[in-house]
């Protein structure tokens, strides 16, 4: 099934996608996911029997879920090779990358759907896209083994991890990873595709062999396969659940694919700065086999409100006794 969240005639709704029609669901998709796969499946089957539909072209597609958390992994070796050189000037892949699937937390309040305008973040002059696929958790679990983790995935969606590369490069010198460079926008969409729909794409090693492409203003920039990930999604879910819990609605991004999955990878490989950073008016379109297409247009953003540099202070200590 393909499950969507959309706006129609001023109301926010959820529905099952069938062809070019949306069959409305009774309630919010994220809430239905929390009720469990059996309840979600029953609601979807009932919706498909209802003749009342909304044409997809008339609906404003939103992010399929409102995630409580967004973990974004870095699971493509080729991406690490290129973007590391671009961001911090160091080539190669860190040895620690091979040990475990690293991730960072990004801003769940900045999640948008396909068609939304993306404002250039304040102070950014090197705006970039990142082509990814995300898994959405459907069943809570902790300390999951990889062979059990797949049953905890509700579905998959396309993810664009928008990045302010100049802000990111400066802040990562502090050693805490990206923050404001990733804080402003993440696109999810166009809908959530349940795992059974993608099983025909699974290869003999357990990876989903999905073609992925990204273009800017109709010109293709990158093309890769999701199966080039270093770990399948089941292992990402297992690692994310280690020592904690993954819960319904949580989003786990694959990380950016290689072969032009973002501009920074290309900048790091050839050193020319081409293609140039995104500018207002640019439209970024991403398509993943078996899932669908998302597209967003960049618009001008606000100027940064100046902040003073850190004040150097005398290191006084609290009184004792």
Secondary structure, DSSP 8 states (H G I E B T S, - for coil): -EEEEEEETTEEEEEEEETTEEEE-SS-HHHHHHT-HHHHHHHHHHHHH----EEGGGSEE--S---S-EEEE---HHHHHHHHHHHHS--S--GGGGTS--EEEE-GGGEE-TT-EEE--TT-S-EE--EEEEEEE-S-EES--HHHHGGGEEEEEEEEE-EEHHHHHHHGGGTS--SGGGSS-EEEEEEEE-HHHHGGGB-TTS-B--EEEEEETTEEEEEEEGGG-SS-HHHHHHHHTTTSEE-TT-EEE----SSSSSHHHHHHHHSS--S--B-TT-EEEEEETTTEEEEEEEE----------------------
